Amino acid sequence: MAAMWRALARQGRTLNQLYLFRQRLLAQPACFISTSKKNKDVAVPVQPMPKSDELKKLEEHFADTNPHADKNWVSYGFEPTDPDLDNFVHHMTMFITITLCICWGSFILAYQPDHKNLSWCNREAFLELERREREGLPLVSPDYVDASQVELPSDEDLGDMEIIV
């Protein structure tokens, strides 16, 4: 127990810093507003800088905001040089994957025929139960095979063999 208190005392500065950090996180943000009169007179003369050639080229380049211009074209990633082919391939890919594969594929999977005949087994079982009820037979026959057709070995043939029923 003393070792635990000693270790905790050694961590006192770290724990204090964590506590102060937590307090700073939980403190509400404050905005300090000055109420003194604003003095807009600036004593420093401001002279405009001359524009460089590179800045002029950039201003000309970004002045055109037409999205259909070749320089403003952003590729979909299918064709890096031809905008029309890139647009066509993008739309065909989306049509094939979403419309054909996902929509029609899920429709076909949902409404495909019963290829494992699972519902056929259930249907036949219900028909057999209905037939047995109509004829007054037990729903499940205790004799799977007719007893007259089964030949059992005699007691002499079995001898001391253990019979598990």
Residue frames as qw, qx, qy, qz and C-alpha x, y, z in Angstrom:
[[0.000, 0.886, 0.464, 0.000, 0.00, 0.00, 0.00],
 [0.311, -0.789, 0.107, 0.518, 2.85, 2.33, 0.85],
 [0.426, -0.096, 0.595, 0.675, 4.46, 1.60, -2.53],
 [0.212, 0.656, 0.636, 0.346, 1.26, 2.65, -4.28],
 [0.148, -0.946, -0.218, 0.188, 1.11, 5.95, -2.36],
 [0.440, -0.550, 0.347, 0.619, 4.79, 6.57, -3.09],
 [0.377, 0.206, 0.664, 0.612, 4.24, 5.98, -6.83],
 [0.065, 0.829, 0.529, 0.171, 1.20, 8.27, -6.78],
 [0.295, -0.868, -0.026, 0.399, 3.18, 11.00, -5.00],
 [0.454, -0.276, 0.493, 0.689, 5.90, 10.78, -7.65],
 [0.230, 0.430, 0.673, 0.557, 3.29, 11.35, -10.34],
 [0.063, -0.717, -0.468, 0.513, 1.92, 14.45, -8.60],
 [0.011, -0.514, 0.245, 0.822, 3.29, 16.96, -11.10],
 [0.035, -0.047, -0.814, -0.579, 2.02, 14.91, -14.09],
 [0.066, -0.570, -0.818, 0.046, -1.41, 14.50, -12.54],
 [0.050, -0.685, -0.249, 0.683, -1.55, 18.22, -11.77],
 [0.024, 0.324, -0.484, -0.813, -0.71, 19.06, -15.39],
 [0.076, -0.281, -0.885, -0.364, -3.41, 16.67, -16.63],
 [0.076, -0.665, -0.653, 0.354, -5.88, 18.29, -14.22],
 [0.009, -0.610, 0.027, 0.792, -4.99, 21.79, -15.45],
 [0.031, 0.095, -0.716, -0.690, -5.25, 20.64, -19.09],
 [0.071, -0.476, -0.871, -0.095, -8.70, 19.22, -18.37],
 [0.054, -0.701, -0.415, 0.577, -9.75, 22.47, -16.74],
 [0.008, 0.432, -0.336, -0.837, -8.60, 24.41, -19.81],
 [0.057, -0.142, -0.851, -0.503, -10.62, 22.11, -22.07],
 [0.128, -0.597, -0.788, 0.075, -13.76, 22.47, -19.99],
 [0.096, -0.507, -0.207, 0.831, -13.47, 26.23, -19.56],
 [0.447, 0.775, 0.444, -0.054, -15.83, 28.28, -21.68],
 [0.536, 0.260, 0.213, 0.775, -14.17, 30.20, -24.46],
 [0.115, -0.806, -0.276, 0.510, -13.96, 33.93, -23.89],
 [0.466, 0.577, 0.276, 0.611, -13.78, 36.77, -26.35],
 [0.340, -0.560, -0.227, 0.720, -12.15, 39.90, -24.98],
 [0.290, 0.765, 0.393, 0.420, -13.58, 43.06, -26.50],
 [0.360, -0.145, -0.161, 0.907, -11.85, 46.35, -26.20],
 [0.055, 0.841, 0.534, -0.066, -14.10, 49.34, -25.56],
 [0.292, -0.555, 0.109, 0.771, -11.48, 51.94, -26.32],
 [0.465, 0.780, 0.042, -0.416, -11.94, 54.33, -29.23],
 [0.822, 0.203, 0.379, 0.373, -10.66, 52.93, -32.51],
 [0.035, -0.791, 0.261, 0.551, -7.98, 55.04, -34.11],
 [0.821, 0.423, 0.366, 0.116, -8.02, 54.37, -37.86],
 [0.254, 0.924, -0.279, -0.056, -5.31, 56.84, -38.69],
 [0.926, -0.069, 0.143, 0.342, -2.28, 54.92, -39.89],
 [0.132, -0.888, 0.261, 0.355, 1.01, 56.71, -40.02],
 [0.499, -0.239, 0.704, 0.445, 2.68, 54.27, -42.41],
 [0.485, 0.518, -0.252, -0.658, 2.32, 55.09, -46.12],
 [0.723, 0.097, 0.684, 0.012, 1.11, 52.11, -48.17],
 [0.302, 0.561, -0.481, -0.602, 2.35, 51.75, -51.73],
 [0.932, 0.189, 0.172, -0.256, 0.93, 48.99, -53.93],
 [0.505, -0.374, 0.692, 0.354, 3.37, 46.31, -55.01],
 [0.460, 0.447, -0.480, -0.598, 3.77, 45.77, -58.72],
 [0.920, 0.052, 0.292, -0.255, 2.22, 42.49, -59.96],
 [0.306, -0.423, 0.776, 0.352, 4.65, 39.87, -61.18],
 [0.443, 0.249, -0.622, -0.595, 4.21, 38.03, -64.47],
 [0.214, -0.077, -0.972, 0.068, 3.38, 34.80, -62.67],
 [0.159, 0.379, 0.625, -0.663, 0.62, 36.48, -60.66],
 [0.419, 0.396, -0.176, -0.798, -0.84, 37.99, -63.85],
 [0.385, 0.134, -0.840, -0.358, -0.89, 34.53, -65.51],
 [0.092, -0.214, -0.916, 0.326, -2.61, 33.02, -62.48],
 [0.282, 0.411, 0.349, -0.794, -5.24, 35.77, -62.42],
 [0.467, 0.323, -0.457, -0.685, -5.97, 35.19, -66.12],
 [0.294, 0.043, -0.949, -0.105, -6.13, 31.44, -65.61],
 [0.067, -0.340, -0.843, 0.411, -8.58, 31.58, -62.67],
 [0.278, 0.258, 0.052, -0.924, -10.69, 34.37, -64.17],
 [0.555, 0.063, -0.594, -0.579, -12.35, 31.82, -66.51],
 [0.405, -0.120, 0.764, -0.487, -14.86, 29.84, -64.39],
 [0.751, 0.225, -0.273, -0.557, -16.63, 28.10, -67.27],
 [0.690, -0.291, 0.650, -0.131, -16.89, 24.42, -66.20],
 [0.870, 0.410, 0.274, -0.021, -17.06, 23.26, -69.83],
 [0.285, 0.858, -0.425, -0.049, -13.72, 24.75, -70.75],
 [0.878, 0.207, -0.405, 0.150, -10.95, 22.23, -71.40],
 [0.303, 0.442, -0.571, 0.622, -8.64, 23.73, -68.82],
 [0.454, -0.330, 0.424, -0.711, -11.31, 23.42, -66.10],
 [0.858, -0.006, -0.397, -0.326, -12.10, 19.77, -66.91],
 [0.378, -0.472, 0.740, -0.294, -11.62, 17.25, -64.10],
 [0.497, 0.176, -0.799, -0.290, -11.30, 13.63, -65.21],
 [0.850, -0.317, 0.046, -0.418, -13.41, 10.82, -63.73],
 [0.451, -0.537, 0.712, 0.016, -10.31, 8.67, -63.95],
 [0.849, 0.258, 0.462, -0.016, -11.28, 6.52, -66.92],
 [0.660, 0.521, 0.219, 0.495, -9.65, 8.51, -69.74],
 [0.430, -0.596, -0.121, 0.667, -7.08, 11.16, -68.78],
 [0.241, -0.165, 0.360, 0.886, -6.93, 12.97, -72.15],
 [0.157, -0.290, -0.611, -0.719, -10.40, 12.94, -73.79],
 [0.283, -0.001, 0.483, -0.829, -13.23, 14.59, -71.80],
 [0.707, 0.089, -0.202, -0.671, -16.04, 13.19, -73.98],
 [0.696, 0.104, -0.709, -0.042, -14.79, 9.61, -73.82],
 [0.166, 0.100, -0.745, 0.638, -14.14, 9.93, -70.09],
 [0.471, 0.014, 0.267, -0.841, -17.70, 11.17, -69.51],
 [0.771, 0.112, -0.401, -0.483, -19.17, 8.38, -71.67],
 [0.576, 0.118, -0.786, 0.189, -17.16, 5.62, -69.99],
 [0.059, -0.087, 0.639, -0.762, -18.04, 6.97, -66.53],
 [0.614, 0.049, 0.126, -0.778, -21.77, 7.04, -67.27],
 [0.776, 0.142, -0.541, -0.291, -21.73, 3.59, -68.90],
 [0.382, 0.149, -0.818, 0.403, -19.82, 2.11, -65.97],
 [0.257, -0.020, 0.540, -0.802, -22.27, 3.57, -63.46],
 [0.721, 0.102, -0.156, -0.668, -25.25, 2.40, -65.54],
 [0.709, 0.148, -0.684, -0.088, -23.91, -1.14, -65.82],
 [0.285, 0.098, -0.798, 0.522, -22.86, -1.50, -62.19],
 [0.263, 0.062, 0.509, -0.817, -25.80, 0.18, -60.48],
 [0.672, 0.186, -0.048, -0.715, -28.72, -0.42, -62.84],
 [0.767, 0.215, -0.545, -0.260, -27.86, -3.78, -64.34],
 [0.473, 0.167, -0.802, 0.325, -25.77, -5.49, -61.67],
 [0.041, -0.013, 0.675, -0.736, -27.22, -4.18, -58.43],
 [0.552, 0.128, 0.182, -0.804, -30.88, -3.46, -59.30],
 [0.801, 0.210, -0.364, -0.427, -31.56, -6.22, -61.83],
 [0.437, 0.260, -0.834, 0.212, -29.17, -8.64, -60.12],
 [0.175, -0.035, 0.727, -0.663, -30.95, -8.34, -56.80],
 [0.691, 0.172, 0.029, -0.702, -34.33, -8.64, -58.58],
 [0.720, 0.257, -0.608, -0.214, -33.21, -11.88, -60.29],
 [0.255, 0.179, -0.857, 0.411, -31.79, -13.29, -57.05],
 [0.366, 0.005, 0.527, -0.767, -34.97, -12.45, -55.15],
 [0.745, 0.279, 0.162, -0.584, -37.37, -13.93, -57.70],
 [0.308, 0.384, -0.828, -0.267, -35.41, -16.84, -59.13],
 [0.840, -0.165, -0.367, -0.365, -37.05, -20.25, -59.12],
 [0.703, -0.555, 0.399, -0.196, -36.56, -22.65, -56.24],
 [0.585, 0.543, -0.598, -0.073, -33.45, -24.38, -57.54],
 [0.040, 0.298, -0.892, 0.338, -32.92, -26.45, -54.35],
 [0.535, -0.320, -0.676, -0.393, -36.58, -27.51, -54.20],
 [0.090, 0.012, -0.691, 0.718, -36.89, -26.30, -50.62],
 [0.491, 0.080, 0.200, -0.844, -40.46, -25.12, -50.99],
 [0.674, 0.087, -0.607, -0.412, -41.34, -28.31, -52.93],
 [0.380, -0.002, -0.863, 0.332, -40.41, -30.40, -49.88],
 [0.170, 0.119, 0.526, -0.825, -42.64, -28.28, -47.62],
 [0.587, 0.142, -0.194, -0.773, -45.51, -28.38, -50.11],
 [0.627, 0.061, -0.753, -0.192, -45.31, -32.18, -50.43],
 [0.197, -0.038, -0.816, 0.541, -45.18, -32.58, -46.64],
 [0.357, 0.150, 0.325, -0.863, -48.34, -30.49, -46.19],
 [0.661, 0.140, -0.430, -0.598, -50.12, -32.45, -48.94],
 [0.509, 0.037, -0.855, 0.089, -49.18, -35.75, -47.28],
 [0.018, 0.089, 0.684, -0.724, -50.40, -34.51, -43.87],
 [0.516, 0.156, 0.030, -0.842, -53.70, -33.41, -45.41],
 [0.650, 0.110, -0.655, -0.369, -54.14, -36.79, -47.14],
 [0.348, -0.016, -0.871, 0.346, -53.46, -38.67, -43.87],
 [0.225, 0.122, 0.487, -0.835, -55.99, -36.49, -41.98],
 [0.604, 0.160, -0.250, -0.739, -58.62, -37.06, -44.68],
 [0.689, 0.075, -0.697, -0.184, -58.15, -40.85, -44.59],
 [0.749, -0.588, 0.036, -0.305, -58.07, -41.00, -40.77],
 [0.856, 0.120, -0.334, 0.377, -54.51, -42.32, -40.62],
 [0.545, -0.705, -0.067, 0.449, -52.02, -41.21, -37.97],
 [0.240, 0.948, -0.149, -0.150, -50.04, -38.18, -39.10],
 [0.145, 0.648, -0.747, -0.022, -46.76, -40.06, -38.69],
 [0.925, -0.014, -0.314, -0.212, -46.83, -43.82, -39.24],
 [0.606, -0.637, 0.472, -0.060, -45.10, -45.84, -36.52],
 [0.800, 0.002, 0.533, 0.275, -44.09, -48.40, -39.15],
 [0.098, 0.673, -0.384, -0.624, -41.86, -46.85, -41.75],
 [0.335, 0.233, -0.821, -0.398, -41.82, -50.19, -43.58],
 [0.830, -0.190, -0.173, -0.495, -44.64, -52.76, -43.46],
 [0.504, -0.506, 0.665, -0.217, -43.85, -55.31, -40.73],
 [0.921, 0.167, 0.337, -0.106, -44.76, -58.27, -42.98],
 [0.686, 0.692, -0.178, 0.138, -41.96, -57.34, -45.38],
 [0.055, -0.768, 0.579, -0.267, -39.25, -57.21, -42.70],
 [0.915, -0.049, -0.394, 0.066, -37.37, -60.45, -41.94],
 [0.327, -0.795, 0.425, -0.284, -35.78, -60.41, -38.50],
 [0.432, 0.335, -0.827, 0.132, -33.12, -62.90, -37.42],
 [0.775, -0.434, -0.432, -0.153, -34.15, -65.60, -34.98],
 [0.531, -0.798, 0.244, -0.148, -33.05, -65.68, -31.36],
 [0.913, -0.153, 0.242, 0.291, -30.61, -68.50, -32.15],
 [0.614, 0.573, 0.087, 0.536, -28.95, -66.35, -34.85],
 [0.101, -0.895, 0.120, -0.417, -28.60, -63.43, -32.45],
 [0.726, -0.023, -0.537, 0.429, -27.15, -65.48, -29.62],
 [0.480, -0.570, -0.371, 0.554, -25.62, -63.32, -26.87],
 [0.289, 0.320, 0.195, 0.881, -25.52, -60.16, -29.03],
 [0.028, -0.465, -0.470, 0.750, -26.77, -57.03, -27.28],
 [0.149, 0.601, 0.619, 0.482, -29.85, -55.47, -28.90],
 [0.099, -0.323, -0.233, 0.912, -30.24, -51.71, -28.63],
 [0.154, 0.663, 0.688, 0.252, -33.69, -50.36, -29.48]]
